[in-house]
């Protein structure tokens, strides 16, 4: 089997989609499945199974590039001639994938990574949200299968009228994100007292992450608590008990910082999976988060505390409640939860089963479950 992924959600500072694609290709390639990835770049190029086509930078887009015309993308997919195509965004590349799939006579999968109508509706109002819902329905009804990273998003798509929707969670690298990566010197390097209760959030700065709620929460918590913010665009004018690392941080740096903290603080309300929450739990951290989006499904009772969204008072009380109990036990429970459900081999093995169904390929002709595990 040869699968091809196409998406504009692939930039140096991008998060869950890029992580998903890298992990998926790594697991499938190791098992003998051929994969190709077609993404925007500065110019047309190919390096192994990574292929780029020129596309302009998206203004204020944190490194993302936005394809403008579908023809070159369609023809590049046709030239690759895969057995299955997966489109990872709802823009030009999605339409190119559908056209290429029709020409090749192969199934095309649409992965609904981002809740576009609600993200834009939050910024521009209900009229924009409703128009985008109609657009999403028109687009995703055309795919042979639609993947959603959590049950809430799958149900929302079906309520809108999209059929053939399947929940497909993302996964976590359980070796890279592990409690053993704790660095006892991290706090000293950052000037954070070892007696502080260290909270952390990692991500890009965007409206739906509600960084202002995190800062307000730390103002209420006071000097016994400290927050480490990591990610591009993070504010640098912050309260005294907040440290901001405002840049794109490498995965090893993130894994070390997570394992060296006490808990993840997450105020995001539009998470479709919440990958950083799963990476934090894999690192042995409980989660204090907003009771919204995928965090409701993916932060288990015993592995953290969820509180009302957009409420710094409730979030600060949740922090105090978490630290009043056995936080180490909560972290161990969180790690065990992720181990059971979200290891990449397990997640990609289930996806491959679905691919085999769509392409009418026998699983044993591709690889065995034991090789994935």
C-alpha positions as CSV (number, residue, x, y, z in Angstrom):
1,X,0.0,0.0,0.0
2,X,1.1,3.5,-0.8
3,X,-0.6,6.4,1.1
4,X,-0.2,10.1,0.4
5,X,-0.9,13.0,2.8
6,X,-1.4,16.5,1.7
7,X,-1.9,19.5,3.9
8,X,-1.0,23.2,4.4
9,X,-0.8,22.6,8.2
10,X,2.9,21.9,8.1
11,X,5.3,24.6,9.3
12,X,8.3,24.8,11.6
13,X,6.1,26.0,14.5
14,X,3.0,23.9,13.7
15,X,1.8,21.5,16.3
16,X,-0.6,18.5,16.3
17,X,-1.0,17.9,12.6
18,X,2.8,17.9,11.9
19,X,3.4,15.6,14.9
20,X,0.6,13.3,13.7
21,X,2.1,13.1,10.2
22,X,5.6,12.5,11.3
23,X,4.6,9.8,13.7
24,X,2.3,8.1,11.3
25,X,4.9,8.0,8.5
26,X,7.5,6.8,10.9
27,X,5.4,3.9,12.2
28,X,4.1,2.9,8.8
29,X,7.5,3.2,7.1
30,X,9.1,1.0,9.8
31,X,6.5,-1.6,9.0
32,X,7.1,-1.6,5.3
33,X,4.2,0.7,4.2
34,X,5.1,3.4,1.7
35,X,4.1,6.9,2.5
36,X,4.4,10.3,0.8
37,X,3.8,13.8,2.2
38,X,3.0,16.8,0.0
39,X,3.2,20.2,1.7
40,X,3.9,23.8,0.9
41,X,7.4,25.1,0.8
42,X,9.6,27.9,-0.6
43,X,10.0,26.0,-3.9
44,X,9.1,22.8,-5.6
45,X,11.4,20.0,-4.3
46,X,11.5,16.4,-3.3
47,X,13.6,14.7,-0.6
48,X,12.8,11.1,-0.1
49,X,9.1,10.8,0.5
50,X,8.7,14.5,1.4
51,X,7.5,16.7,-1.5
52,X,7.0,20.5,-1.5
53,X,5.3,22.9,-3.9
54,X,5.9,26.6,-3.8
55,X,3.2,28.6,-1.9
56,X,3.3,32.1,-0.4
57,X,3.6,32.8,3.3
58,X,0.3,33.4,5.1
59,X,0.5,36.9,6.7
60,X,0.9,36.6,10.5
61,X,0.6,32.9,10.0
62,X,3.5,31.8,12.1
63,X,5.4,30.2,9.2
64,X,2.4,28.6,7.4
65,X,2.1,28.9,3.6
66,X,-1.2,29.0,1.8
67,X,-1.6,27.3,-1.6
68,X,-3.7,29.4,-4.0
69,X,-4.4,27.2,-7.0
70,X,-5.2,23.5,-6.9
71,X,-4.0,22.4,-10.3
72,X,-0.3,21.9,-9.4
73,X,-1.3,20.1,-6.2
74,X,-3.7,17.8,-8.0
75,X,-1.1,17.0,-10.7
76,X,1.6,16.3,-8.1
77,X,-0.7,13.8,-6.3
78,X,-1.5,12.1,-9.6
79,X,2.2,11.8,-10.4
80,X,2.7,10.1,-7.0
81,X,-0.1,7.7,-7.8
82,X,-0.9,6.5,-4.3
83,X,-3.5,3.9,-3.3
84,X,-5.1,6.3,-0.8
85,X,-5.0,10.1,-0.2
86,X,-5.5,11.8,3.1
87,X,-6.2,15.6,3.1
88,X,-5.3,17.3,6.4
89,X,-6.9,20.8,5.9
90,X,-10.2,22.2,4.4
91,X,-8.6,24.5,1.9
92,X,-7.1,24.3,-1.6
93,X,-5.2,21.1,-1.0
94,X,-8.5,19.3,0.1
95,X,-10.1,20.1,-3.3
96,X,-6.9,19.0,-5.1
97,X,-7.0,15.7,-3.2
98,X,-10.6,15.1,-4.2
99,X,-9.9,15.8,-7.8
100,X,-6.7,13.6,-7.8
101,X,-8.6,10.8,-6.1
102,X,-11.3,10.9,-8.8
103,X,-8.7,10.8,-11.6
104,X,-6.8,7.9,-10.0
105,X,-9.9,6.0,-8.8
106,X,-8.6,5.8,-5.2
107,X,-10.3,6.6,-1.9
108,X,-9.8,10.1,-0.4
109,X,-9.9,10.7,3.4
110,X,-10.5,14.1,4.9
111,X,-9.1,14.6,8.4
112,X,-11.0,17.4,10.2
113,X,-8.2,18.5,12.5
114,X,-9.5,22.0,13.2
115,X,-13.0,23.3,14.0
116,X,-12.9,26.0,11.4
117,X,-16.5,27.4,11.8
118,X,-16.2,27.8,15.6
119,X,-12.7,29.2,15.5
120,X,-13.7,31.9,12.9
121,X,-17.1,32.4,14.5
122,X,-15.4,33.3,17.8
123,X,-13.6,36.1,15.9
124,X,-16.2,37.3,13.4
125,X,-19.6,36.3,14.6
126,X,-22.5,33.9,13.9
127,X,-22.9,34.8,10.3
128,X,-19.4,33.8,9.4
129,X,-19.7,30.6,11.6
130,X,-22.9,29.6,9.8
131,X,-21.5,30.2,6.3
132,X,-18.4,28.1,7.2
133,X,-20.5,25.3,8.5
134,X,-22.2,25.1,5.1
135,X,-18.8,25.1,3.4
136,X,-17.4,22.4,5.7
137,X,-20.5,20.2,5.0
138,X,-20.2,20.7,1.3
139,X,-16.6,19.8,1.3
140,X,-16.5,16.9,3.7
141,X,-19.6,15.1,2.2
142,X,-17.4,14.5,-0.8
143,X,-14.8,12.4,1.0
144,X,-14.9,8.6,1.1
145,X,-14.2,8.8,4.8
146,X,-13.9,11.6,7.3
147,X,-11.7,11.4,10.4
148,X,-12.2,13.5,13.5
149,X,-9.7,13.5,16.4
150,X,-12.3,13.3,19.2
151,X,-15.9,12.0,19.7
152,X,-17.2,15.5,20.2
153,X,-16.0,16.6,16.8
154,X,-17.3,13.5,15.1
155,X,-20.7,14.0,16.6
156,X,-20.7,17.7,15.5
157,X,-19.9,16.8,11.9
158,X,-22.7,14.2,11.9
159,X,-25.1,16.7,13.3
160,X,-24.3,19.1,10.5
161,X,-25.0,16.3,8.0
162,X,-21.6,14.8,7.2
163,X,-21.7,11.0,6.9
164,X,-18.9,8.4,7.1
165,X,-17.3,10.1,10.1
166,X,-14.9,8.1,12.3
167,X,-13.2,9.1,15.5
168,X,-9.4,8.9,15.0
169,X,-7.4,10.2,18.0
170,X,-3.9,11.4,17.7
171,X,-1.1,9.7,19.7
172,X,1.9,10.3,22.0
173,X,5.5,9.2,21.7
174,X,5.6,7.4,25.1
175,X,9.4,7.2,25.1
176,X,10.1,10.9,24.3
177,X,7.5,12.1,26.7
178,X,8.3,10.3,29.9
179,X,8.9,11.2,33.6
180,X,12.5,10.1,33.4
181,X,13.3,13.1,31.3
182,X,13.1,15.3,34.4
183,X,16.0,17.8,34.7
184,X,16.7,18.8,38.3
185,X,18.6,21.9,37.1
186,X,15.8,23.4,34.9
187,X,14.4,25.6,37.5
188,X,17.7,27.0,38.5
189,X,18.5,27.8,34.9
190,X,15.2,29.7,34.6
191,X,15.5,31.4,38.0
192,X,12.5,29.6,39.4
193,X,12.8,28.6,43.1
194,X,12.8,24.8,43.7
195,X,10.0,25.3,46.4
196,X,7.6,26.7,43.8
197,X,4.7,24.8,42.5
198,X,5.6,24.8,38.8
199,X,2.8,24.9,36.2
200,X,3.5,24.8,32.5
201,X,1.7,25.5,29.2
202,X,3.3,24.8,25.8
203,X,1.7,25.9,22.5
204,X,1.5,28.7,20.0
205,X,0.0,32.0,21.1
206,X,-3.5,32.2,19.6
207,X,-6.9,33.6,20.8
208,X,-8.4,30.2,21.5
209,X,-5.6,29.2,23.9
210,X,-6.8,31.9,26.3
211,X,-3.3,32.8,27.6
212,X,-4.9,35.8,29.3
213,X,-6.8,33.4,31.5
214,X,-3.6,31.7,32.5
215,X,-2.0,35.0,33.4
216,X,-5.0,36.0,35.5
217,X,-5.0,32.7,37.2
218,X,-1.4,33.1,38.3
219,X,-2.1,36.6,39.6
220,X,-4.7,35.0,41.9
221,X,-2.5,32.1,42.9
222,X,0.3,34.3,44.1
223,X,4.0,33.7,44.7
224,X,3.8,30.1,45.8
225,X,3.0,29.1,42.2
226,X,5.0,29.7,39.0
227,X,3.9,29.3,35.4
228,X,6.3,28.5,32.5
229,X,4.9,29.5,29.1
230,X,6.6,28.1,26.1
231,X,5.9,28.7,22.4
232,X,6.1,31.2,19.6
233,X,4.4,34.6,20.2
234,X,4.0,34.1,23.9
235,X,3.7,37.5,25.8
236,X,6.8,38.7,27.4
237,X,5.2,41.3,29.7
238,X,3.9,38.9,32.3
239,X,3.4,38.8,36.1
240,X,6.4,38.2,38.3
241,X,5.4,34.5,38.9
242,X,5.4,33.8,35.1
243,X,8.4,32.9,32.9
244,X,7.8,33.2,29.1
245,X,9.9,31.4,26.5
246,X,8.6,33.1,23.4
247,X,9.9,31.1,20.6
248,X,9.5,27.8,18.8
249,X,10.8,25.1,21.2
250,X,12.2,21.8,20.1
251,X,10.5,18.6,21.1
252,X,13.3,17.5,23.4
253,X,13.2,20.9,25.2
254,X,9.5,20.6,25.6
255,X,9.7,17.0,26.8
256,X,12.3,18.0,29.4
257,X,10.3,21.0,30.6
258,X,7.1,18.9,30.9
259,X,8.8,16.2,33.0
260,X,10.4,18.9,35.2
261,X,7.1,20.6,36.0
262,X,4.4,19.7,38.5
263,X,1.2,20.2,36.4
264,X,-0.1,21.4,33.0
265,X,-2.3,24.5,33.0
266,X,-4.5,24.7,29.9
267,X,-7.3,27.3,29.4
268,X,-8.0,26.4,25.7
269,X,-11.6,26.0,24.7
270,X,-11.4,24.9,21.1
271,X,-9.1,21.8,21.4
272,X,-10.1,19.1,18.9
273,X,-7.7,16.6,20.6
274,X,-5.4,18.5,23.1
275,X,-2.1,16.9,22.2
276,X,-0.1,18.9,24.7
277,X,-2.4,17.6,27.5
278,X,-1.6,14.0,26.4
279,X,2.1,14.7,26.2
280,X,2.0,16.3,29.6
281,X,0.2,13.3,31.1
282,X,2.7,10.9,29.4
283,X,5.4,13.0,31.2
284,X,3.7,12.2,34.5
285,X,1.8,15.5,34.9
286,X,-1.8,15.9,35.9
287,X,-3.8,18.6,34.0
288,X,-5.7,21.6,35.2
289,X,-7.8,22.6,32.2
290,X,-11.0,24.2,30.9
291,X,-14.0,21.9,30.8
292,X,-14.4,22.3,27.0
293,X,-13.6,20.6,23.7
294,X,-11.6,17.4,23.7
295,X,-10.2,18.0,27.2
296,X,-13.5,16.7,28.5
297,X,-12.9,13.4,26.8
298,X,-9.2,13.1,27.2
299,X,-8.4,14.3,30.7
300,X,-9.6,11.5,33.0
301,X,-11.0,11.7,36.5
302,X,-8.0,11.2,38.7
303,X,-5.6,12.6,36.1
304,X,-6.4,16.2,36.7
305,X,-9.2,18.7,37.3
306,X,-11.4,20.5,34.8
307,X,-13.1,23.8,35.6
308,X,-15.5,26.2,33.9
309,X,-14.0,27.9,30.9
310,X,-12.8,31.5,30.9
311,X,-12.9,31.6,34.7
312,X,-9.5,32.5,36.4
313,X,-11.1,32.2,39.9
314,X,-12.3,28.7,39.2
315,X,-9.0,27.7,37.6
316,X,-7.0,29.0,40.6
317,X,-9.2,27.1,42.9
318,X,-8.7,23.9,40.8
319,X,-5.0,24.4,41.1
320,X,-5.1,24.7,44.9
321,X,-7.4,21.6,45.0
322,X,-5.0,19.6,42.9
323,X,-2.0,20.4,45.0
324,X,-3.9,19.8,48.2
325,X,-4.0,16.1,47.3
326,X,-1.4,13.6,46.2
327,X,-0.2,15.2,43.0
328,X,2.4,12.5,42.3
329,X,-0.3,9.9,42.3
330,X,-2.4,11.9,39.9
331,X,0.6,12.1,37.6
332,X,1.1,8.4,37.7
333,X,-2.6,7.8,36.9
334,X,-2.3,10.3,34.0
335,X,0.7,8.4,32.6
336,X,-1.1,5.1,32.8
337,X,-4.2,6.5,31.1
338,X,-2.1,7.7,28.1
339,X,-0.1,4.4,27.9
340,X,-3.4,2.4,27.6
341,X,-5.0,4.6,24.9
342,X,-2.7,6.8,23.0
343,X,0.6,5.2,22.1
344,X,1.4,5.9,18.4
345,X,1.7,2.2,17.4
346,X,-1.8,1.5,18.8
347,X,-3.3,4.6,17.2
348,X,-1.7,4.1,13.8
349,X,-2.5,0.4,13.8
350,X,-6.2,1.3,14.1
351,X,-5.9,3.8,11.3
352,X,-4.2,1.2,9.1
353,X,-7.2,-1.1,9.7
354,X,-9.4,1.6,8.3
355,X,-7.2,2.2,5.3
356,X,-7.3,-1.5,4.5
357,X,-11.1,-1.4,4.6
358,X,-11.2,1.6,2.3
359,X,-8.8,0.1,-0.2
360,X,-10.1,-3.5,0.0
361,X,-6.7,-4.6,1.1
362,X,-6.2,-7.6,3.4
363,X,-4.4,-6.6,6.6
364,X,-2.0,-9.5,6.4
365,X,-0.9,-8.3,3.0
366,X,0.4,-5.1,4.5
367,X,1.7,-5.8,8.0
368,X,0.8,-7.6,11.2
369,X,-0.5,-6.0,14.4
370,X,2.5,-7.4,16.3
371,X,4.9,-5.5,14.0
372,X,3.1,-2.2,14.7
373,X,3.3,-2.8,18.4
